[in-house]
Structure formats: C-alpha cells, structure tokens
Amino acid sequence: MKFKPHEYQQYAISHILENEAAALFLDMKVCIKCGEDLPVTLEYFSKRKSSKDGFRNECKKCRSLYNKQYKKNNEKSMNAYLKEYRNRKVNKDKAVEYMSIYGPKHYEKNKVKINKRHVIYNRAYIKTPHGKQLDRSKRHTRKALDFLNGGSYTPEQWEECLLYFNNRCAYTGELLEVDNIHVEHIIAISKGGTSYIWNICPSIGYANLSKNDNDMNEWFRKQNYFSEDRLQKIYSWIEYAKFIY
C-alpha cells in the first residue's frame, strides 16, 4: 500500500492504538532542505552508505531540484570538464595503442635492464607483509609440485654443479655472488621438471625470472646474451649429472 506523505502519517497515527505493529510505520525523517517529515524509504530518500541510517539527509524531490539548479549554474564548467574527460580518454586509447606496438620493441632492447630492475623491486616487495604472504603461498605450491614430480639434490651436488659452471650463470656467463644466485630448473617444475640435480643449473636472478616456465632452448635462443657454447655446456651437464648420479 502506497501513501502520500500526509496520508501516510495520518494512517499510522489512526491505527497505532489499535495495533502496536503500526508503530513501525512511524520511522520518519525530516528533510534538511524542505523541512518535511517523510518516511525513511527509497520512495522518498536516496541511499547513502556513509549515513547512519543508510539514506541521504535531503529528500529525492529536493535533491532533484538541487541537481537541476547546479547544472544550470555550472553549465560551462561542466561542459569543459566533460570535454577534457573525453580528450583524456582519447589520449589514453592512443597511449594503449602506442604501447601495444612499441612496448614489446622497447622491452627487447632493454630487457636486461628491465629484468634487473624487476629483481630489485621484487626483493624489496618480498619483505612487505603482503609479499611475505604471497611468497609463502608460492613456496607451498612449489612443494606440492615437487612432491608430485619428485627429485631432490644434496648440498654437495649443488657445489659440484657450481664448479662445473665455474660459479657463473649458465645462461649469461656472469660471475655469481651470494645475493644474486638462483637455483634454476632447466625444465620448469610447472612443466613436469624434477628437482634432481641434472635438471638444476646456476642462474643469475634476472635470467631465471625471464625464463620463467618457458622451454629453455627456445627461450635462450631469443636472448641477446645467447651463446651456443653455453647452451651445449648445459646439455653436457645434464648428461654428466645423469651418468654420475
């Protein structure tokens, strides 16, 4: 049943003595603009989460009048803003199109520098609360994959692997330090690779992150630090480690 404001109030007052439940109809609110006492419903007030009761303080009628007056008084500034907004959107679309064309080219030219920057950022991020939580989740996932794929290696086997590659990155040939060495899975665990020592080689951080779960041969040949000699040495290590262990 719908009522006009004055009819609604009269109905509630006339029935309050007959039925106590009619008191629920008296949840009223005074509009701060027109001063009219109205029921707190969506018919008369718009929603607003920040209010205690979840409704605006001015009624819909007053709000509508205010919006119309505001548009009339600020027509020029609003049109200027809309024009600027449309221009920004056009420029944004152009920027997206530009990056889709020139972004990959820029990355190919500067991939070493970009990957090094990513390593620095990731090391700082991993120390944050969210980074620690994400790292923990990834390690748990990796453990599950290790369990399914099998394989492990000893510290002595890892030391021999480092000596085999002369303490250098198997991909870039750079000398490895304690803070930039990564244990690289030649065949990624996510692609079925194991953690046996013959599937392990030393890698510098940015090369390991760049390879990710790509096929080693295909990925390595696309890098500007590719070397046929280093590729053959990786294959030689796989055969040697399988024979020894």
Stockholm file with secondary structure:
# STOCKHOLM 1.0

chainA/1-245         MKFKPHEYQQYAISHILENEAAALFLDMKVCIKCGEDLPVTLEYFSKRKSSKDGFRNECKKCRSLYNKQYKKNNEKSMNAYLKEYRNRKVNKDKAVEYMSIYGPKHYEKNKVKINKRHVIYNRAYIKTPHGKQLDRSKRHTRKALDFLNGGSYTPEQWEECLLYFNNRCAYTGELLEVDNIHVEHIIAISKGGTSYIWNICPSIGYANLSKNDNDMNEWFRKQNYFSEDRLQKIYSWIEYAKFIY
#=GR chainA/1-245 SS CCCCHHHHHHHHHHHTTTCGGGGGGGCEEECTTTCCEEESSTTTEEECTTSSSSEEEEEHHHHHHHHHHHHHHTHHHHHHHHHHHHHHHHHHHHHHHHHHHHHHHHHHHHHHHHHHHHHHHHHHHTTSHHHHHHHHHHHHHHHHHHHHHCCCCCHHHHHHHHHHTTTBCTTTCCBCCTTTEEEEESSCGGGTCCCSGGGEEEEEHHHHHHHTTSCHHHHHHTSTTCCHHHHHHHHHHHHHHHHHC
#=GC SS_cons         CCCCHHHHHHHHHHHTTTCGGGGGGGCEEECTTTCCEEESSTTTEEECTTSSSSEEEEEHHHHHHHHHHHHHHTHHHHHHHHHHHHHHHHHHHHHHHHHHHHHHHHHHHHHHHHHHHHHHHHHHHTTSHHHHHHHHHHHHHHHHHHHHHCCCCCHHHHHHHHHHTTTBCTTTCCBCCTTTEEEEESSCGGGTCCCSGGGEEEEEHHHHHHHTTSCHHHHHHTSTTCCHHHHHHHHHHHHHHHHHC
//
